[in-house]
Amino acid sequence: MGFSSSDTQDFPTPQSPEDSVYVSPVPVRRRRSIRWHVVLFLLTVATTIIAGAEHFASFSIDFGSRELEASTPYYLLNGLWYSASILAILGAHEFGHYFACRLYRVDASLPYFLPAPLPLTGTLGAFIRIRQPIAGKRELFDIGIAGPIAGFIVAVPVLLVGLSLSRVSQLPADTTGFFELGEPLLFKAAAWLIWGAPPDGYSVNLHPMAFAAWFGLLATALNLFPIGQLDGGHIAYAVFGRRSTLVTLATVACLVGLTFVSSSWIVWTVLTVGMLIAFGPRHPRTIDEDIPLDRTRRQLAIVALIMFIVCFTPAPIEVFNLGARP
């Protein structure tokens, strides 16, 4: 999810803010095959349909314990609710980056979707490759923020439609082994707007489309962490320059703290620390590192912070274990 920029060389410092507007030269484009993009996308369609079929099977029995064969054509067809929704959110995110790259003549690949036979998501997300250094802070900022904004714009209507297709159902007497999803602020607000507060012993049974929106919001929050080569790391560097290294280190410390709140953060924290070890905590320099961003982009950075807050949850996935109720 997101993109990784190439390591940049040390550029000469411009003499005025006007000099900081940098448009990359037109790259020499070779004819590149899209075969792997298509193959990975089709595989991701397959794995997300399988995951979506499981979600629809669970949704159809209202927290029941009956065993259903989710691989039947009926459930696989209804797996498209989840598959189409999550691919739309991830695709919008990556094409937001891609078209911003095209705007600035930065050589970038089409999105690579990552299939994964995981029971909840069916995918590890998607990414694009940036094949040349991004020399200016303004283009770095615009490319970095375009993905989260595009994905968020798609995720919100998916969330509203998905929740409207959901229903309030009674929890079983024994909830041992059920998963409880941590609800971001936006998710909570939308659920309350549509369903209000469920009575005791009841909960919103999420339609697969609503789960796709939940995953899309979580993916947006993960990408907006102001760390290294994540989208949030690019935005933080564009705003704070060299001081963004301190922001990165402070955020990693917060991530480590979150592992004590919820074990679901352990994998993401390990991956993030591994990324910092591989690439270093300091963001690659741009040609205009010491020149502040303009007011409009600083305001957009605040929008990105708000998006992070409303998409973030301190405990994404927990085992919902209340035991047997009398």
C-alpha positions as CSV (number, residue, x, y, z in Angstrom):
1,M,0.0,0.0,0.0
2,G,1.5,3.3,-1.0
3,F,4.8,3.8,-2.8
4,S,8.5,3.8,-2.2
5,S,10.6,6.5,-3.7
6,S,14.2,5.9,-4.9
7,D,17.1,7.2,-2.9
8,T,17.8,10.7,-4.1
9,Q,21.2,12.3,-4.7
10,D,22.3,15.6,-3.0
11,F,20.8,18.3,-5.1
12,P,22.0,21.9,-5.1
13,T,19.9,24.2,-2.9
14,P,17.7,26.7,-4.8
15,Q,18.1,30.3,-4.1
16,S,14.4,31.3,-3.8
17,P,11.0,29.7,-3.2
18,E,10.2,30.0,-6.9
19,D,13.2,27.8,-7.6
20,S,11.6,25.1,-5.6
21,V,9.0,24.2,-8.2
22,Y,10.6,21.3,-9.9
23,V,9.2,19.2,-12.7
24,S,11.1,16.1,-13.5
25,P,12.4,15.9,-17.0
26,V,10.4,13.6,-19.3
27,P,11.8,10.1,-18.5
28,V,12.9,7.9,-21.2
29,R,10.0,5.4,-21.3
30,R,10.6,1.9,-22.5
31,R,7.8,-0.4,-23.5
32,R,7.2,-2.4,-20.3
33,S,5.0,-5.4,-20.2
34,I,1.9,-5.2,-18.0
35,R,1.7,-9.0,-17.8
36,W,2.7,-9.2,-14.1
37,H,0.3,-6.4,-13.2
38,V,-2.5,-8.3,-14.8
39,V,-1.5,-11.7,-13.3
40,L,-1.2,-10.3,-9.8
41,F,-4.5,-8.4,-10.1
42,L,-6.4,-11.5,-11.3
43,L,-4.8,-13.6,-8.4
44,T,-5.9,-10.9,-6.0
45,V,-9.4,-10.9,-7.4
46,A,-9.4,-14.7,-6.7
47,T,-8.1,-14.5,-3.2
48,T,-10.3,-11.6,-2.2
49,I,-13.4,-13.4,-3.6
50,I,-12.5,-16.4,-1.5
51,A,-12.1,-14.2,1.6
52,G,-15.3,-12.4,0.7
53,A,-17.2,-15.7,0.4
54,E,-16.2,-16.5,4.0
55,H,-17.3,-13.1,5.1
56,F,-20.7,-13.5,3.4
57,A,-21.1,-16.9,4.8
58,S,-20.5,-15.6,8.3
59,F,-22.8,-12.6,7.7
60,S,-25.6,-14.9,6.5
61,I,-25.8,-16.9,9.7
62,D,-25.9,-14.0,12.1
63,F,-23.1,-14.9,14.5
64,G,-24.3,-18.5,14.3
65,S,-22.2,-21.6,14.7
66,R,-23.5,-23.6,11.8
67,E,-20.8,-24.8,9.4
68,L,-21.3,-23.5,5.9
69,E,-19.5,-24.5,2.7
70,A,-18.3,-21.0,1.6
71,S,-16.8,-22.4,-1.6
72,T,-20.2,-23.0,-3.2
73,P,-21.0,-20.9,-6.2
74,Y,-23.6,-18.9,-4.2
75,Y,-21.1,-17.7,-1.6
76,L,-18.3,-17.2,-4.1
77,L,-20.6,-15.0,-6.2
78,N,-21.5,-13.0,-3.1
79,G,-17.8,-12.8,-2.3
80,L,-17.7,-10.1,-5.0
81,W,-19.3,-7.7,-2.5
82,Y,-16.0,-7.7,-0.5
83,S,-13.6,-8.2,-3.4
84,A,-14.9,-5.4,-5.6
85,S,-15.1,-3.0,-2.7
86,I,-11.6,-3.6,-1.3
87,L,-10.0,-3.6,-4.8
88,A,-11.8,-0.3,-5.5
89,I,-10.4,1.3,-2.4
90,L,-6.8,0.0,-2.9
91,G,-6.9,0.7,-6.6
92,A,-8.1,4.3,-6.0
93,H,-5.2,4.7,-3.5
94,E,-2.6,3.5,-5.9
95,F,-3.9,5.2,-9.0
96,G,-3.9,8.4,-7.0
97,H,-0.2,8.0,-6.6
98,Y,0.2,6.9,-10.2
99,F,-1.6,9.8,-11.8
100,A,0.2,12.3,-9.5
101,C,3.4,10.8,-10.8
102,R,2.2,11.2,-14.4
103,L,1.3,14.9,-13.7
104,Y,4.9,15.6,-12.6
105,R,6.5,13.4,-15.3
106,V,7.9,11.0,-12.6
107,D,8.4,7.5,-14.0
108,A,6.2,5.1,-12.0
109,S,4.8,1.7,-12.6
110,L,1.2,0.7,-12.7
111,P,-0.1,-0.8,-9.4
112,Y,1.1,-4.2,-8.2
113,F,-1.7,-5.9,-6.3
114,L,-0.6,-8.4,-3.7
115,P,-2.7,-11.6,-3.4
116,A,-2.5,-13.5,-0.1
117,P,-4.5,-16.5,1.1
118,L,-5.4,-14.8,4.3
119,P,-8.8,-15.5,5.9
120,L,-9.8,-11.9,6.7
121,T,-8.4,-9.8,3.9
122,G,-7.3,-12.0,1.0
123,T,-4.6,-9.4,0.1
124,L,-1.6,-7.6,1.5
125,G,-2.6,-4.5,-0.3
126,A,-0.9,-2.9,-3.4
127,F,1.9,-0.6,-4.3
128,I,3.6,1.2,-7.2
129,R,7.2,1.5,-8.0
130,I,8.8,4.9,-8.5
131,R,11.7,4.5,-10.9
132,Q,13.5,7.8,-10.4
133,P,14.2,10.2,-7.6
134,I,11.5,12.8,-6.6
135,A,13.5,16.0,-6.6
136,G,11.1,18.6,-5.1
137,K,9.2,18.7,-1.9
138,R,6.0,19.9,-3.6
139,E,5.9,17.0,-6.0
140,L,6.8,14.6,-3.2
141,F,4.0,16.0,-1.1
142,D,1.5,15.9,-3.9
143,I,2.4,12.3,-4.9
144,G,2.4,11.2,-1.3
145,I,-1.0,12.6,-0.3
146,A,-2.8,11.8,-3.5
147,G,-3.1,8.1,-2.7
148,P,-4.6,8.4,0.8
149,I,-7.1,11.1,-0.3
150,A,-8.2,9.1,-3.4
151,G,-8.6,5.9,-1.3
152,F,-10.5,7.8,1.4
153,I,-12.9,9.3,-1.0
154,V,-13.8,5.8,-2.3
155,A,-13.8,4.2,1.2
156,V,-16.4,6.6,2.7
157,P,-19.3,5.8,0.3
158,V,-18.4,2.1,0.5
159,L,-18.6,2.4,4.3
160,L,-22.0,4.0,4.2
161,V,-23.5,1.5,1.7
162,G,-21.9,-1.4,3.5
163,L,-23.3,-0.4,6.9
164,S,-26.7,0.1,5.4
165,L,-26.6,-3.5,4.1
166,S,-25.5,-4.7,7.5
167,R,-28.0,-5.6,10.3
168,V,-28.2,-5.7,14.1
169,S,-28.2,-9.3,15.3
170,Q,-28.2,-11.0,18.7
171,L,-24.9,-12.2,20.0
172,P,-24.7,-16.0,20.7
173,A,-24.6,-17.1,24.4
174,D,-21.0,-18.1,24.0
175,T,-18.8,-15.6,22.1
176,T,-15.6,-17.4,22.6
177,G,-13.4,-17.3,19.5
178,F,-15.2,-14.4,17.8
179,F,-13.1,-11.5,16.4
180,E,-13.9,-8.0,17.5
181,L,-12.9,-5.2,15.2
182,G,-11.6,-2.0,16.6
183,E,-13.8,0.8,15.2
184,P,-12.1,4.0,13.9
185,L,-13.9,7.2,14.8
186,L,-15.3,7.5,11.3
187,F,-16.6,4.0,11.4
188,K,-18.2,4.5,14.8
189,A,-19.9,7.7,13.7
190,A,-21.3,6.1,10.5
191,A,-22.5,3.0,12.4
192,W,-24.3,5.2,15.0
193,L,-25.8,7.4,12.3
194,I,-27.3,4.3,10.5
195,W,-28.0,2.0,13.4
196,G,-27.8,4.0,16.6
197,A,-26.7,2.2,19.8
198,P,-27.5,-1.6,19.7
199,P,-29.2,-2.9,22.8
200,D,-27.2,-5.1,25.3
201,G,-26.5,-8.5,23.8
202,Y,-26.7,-7.3,20.2
203,S,-24.2,-6.1,17.8
204,V,-24.0,-4.9,14.2
205,N,-23.4,-7.9,11.9
206,L,-21.2,-6.4,9.2
207,H,-21.9,-7.0,5.6
208,P,-18.8,-7.9,3.6
209,M,-18.9,-4.5,2.0
210,A,-18.7,-2.8,5.4
211,F,-15.8,-5.0,6.3
212,A,-14.0,-3.9,3.1
213,A,-14.5,-0.3,4.2
214,W,-13.1,-1.1,7.7
215,F,-10.0,-2.6,6.1
216,G,-9.7,0.3,3.7
217,L,-9.8,2.8,6.6
218,L,-7.2,0.8,8.5
219,A,-5.0,0.7,5.4
220,T,-5.3,4.5,5.1
221,A,-4.3,4.9,8.7
222,L,-1.3,2.6,8.3
223,N,-0.1,4.5,5.3
224,L,-0.4,7.8,7.0
225,F,1.9,6.9,9.9
226,P,4.6,9.6,9.5
227,I,7.4,7.0,9.1
228,G,10.1,6.6,6.5
229,Q,8.9,5.5,3.1
230,L,5.2,5.4,4.0
231,D,2.9,8.0,2.5
232,G,2.8,9.8,5.9
233,G,6.6,9.8,6.0
234,H,6.8,11.5,2.6
235,I,4.2,14.1,3.8
236,A,6.1,14.7,7.1
237,Y,9.3,15.2,5.3
238,A,7.7,17.7,2.9
239,V,6.3,19.6,5.9
240,F,9.2,19.4,8.4
241,G,12.3,18.8,6.3
242,R,15.2,17.2,8.3
243,R,13.1,17.4,11.5
244,S,10.9,14.7,10.1
245,T,13.5,12.2,11.3
246,L,12.5,13.0,14.9
247,V,8.9,12.6,14.0
248,T,9.7,9.2,12.5
249,L,11.6,8.0,15.6
250,A,8.8,9.3,17.9
251,T,6.2,7.5,15.9
252,V,8.1,4.2,16.0
253,A,8.3,4.6,19.8
254,C,4.5,5.1,19.8
255,L,4.1,1.9,17.6
256,V,6.1,-0.1,20.1
257,G,3.9,1.2,22.9
258,L,0.8,0.2,20.9
259,T,2.0,-3.4,20.9
260,F,1.3,-3.4,24.7
261,V,-2.3,-2.2,24.0
262,S,-3.0,-4.7,21.3
263,S,-1.0,-7.6,20.0
264,S,-2.4,-7.0,16.5
265,W,0.2,-4.2,16.2
266,I,3.2,-6.5,16.6
267,V,3.5,-7.5,12.9
268,W,3.1,-3.9,11.6
269,T,5.7,-2.7,14.2
270,V,8.2,-5.4,13.2
271,L,7.7,-4.6,9.5
272,T,8.1,-0.8,10.2
273,V,11.3,-1.3,12.2
274,G,12.6,-3.6,9.5
275,M,11.9,-0.9,6.9
276,L,13.9,1.7,9.0
277,I,16.8,-0.7,9.3
278,A,16.8,-1.3,5.6
279,F,16.4,2.3,4.4
280,G,17.4,4.3,7.5
281,P,15.3,6.8,9.5
282,R,16.3,9.8,7.5
283,H,14.2,10.6,4.4
284,P,16.1,11.0,1.2
285,R,16.9,14.7,0.5
286,T,15.1,16.8,-2.0
287,I,16.4,19.8,-3.9
288,D,14.4,22.3,-1.8
289,E,14.7,20.7,1.6
290,D,15.1,24.0,3.5
291,I,12.2,25.8,1.7
292,P,8.8,25.7,3.5
293,L,5.8,24.4,1.8
294,D,3.2,26.8,0.6
295,R,0.1,27.5,2.8
296,T,-2.3,25.4,0.7
297,R,-0.1,22.3,1.1
298,R,0.3,22.9,4.8
299,Q,-3.5,23.0,5.1
300,L,-3.7,19.7,3.1
301,A,-1.2,18.2,5.6
302,I,-3.7,19.0,8.4
303,V,-6.3,17.3,6.3
304,A,-4.1,14.2,6.1
305,L,-3.7,14.4,9.9
306,I,-7.4,14.5,10.4
307,M,-7.8,11.5,8.0
308,F,-5.3,9.6,10.1
309,I,-7.2,10.4,13.3
310,V,-10.6,9.3,12.0
311,C,-9.2,6.1,10.4
312,F,-7.1,5.0,13.3
313,T,-8.0,2.5,16.0
314,P,-5.7,1.5,18.9
315,A,-6.8,-2.1,18.8
316,P,-7.6,-3.2,15.3
317,I,-8.4,-6.9,15.9
318,E,-9.1,-8.6,19.2
319,V,-10.6,-11.9,20.2
320,F,-14.1,-11.2,21.4
321,N,-14.3,-13.5,24.4
322,L,-17.0,-12.9,26.9
323,G,-17.5,-16.5,27.7
324,A,-20.9,-18.0,28.1
325,R,-23.6,-15.6,29.1
326,P,-26.4,-16.9,31.5
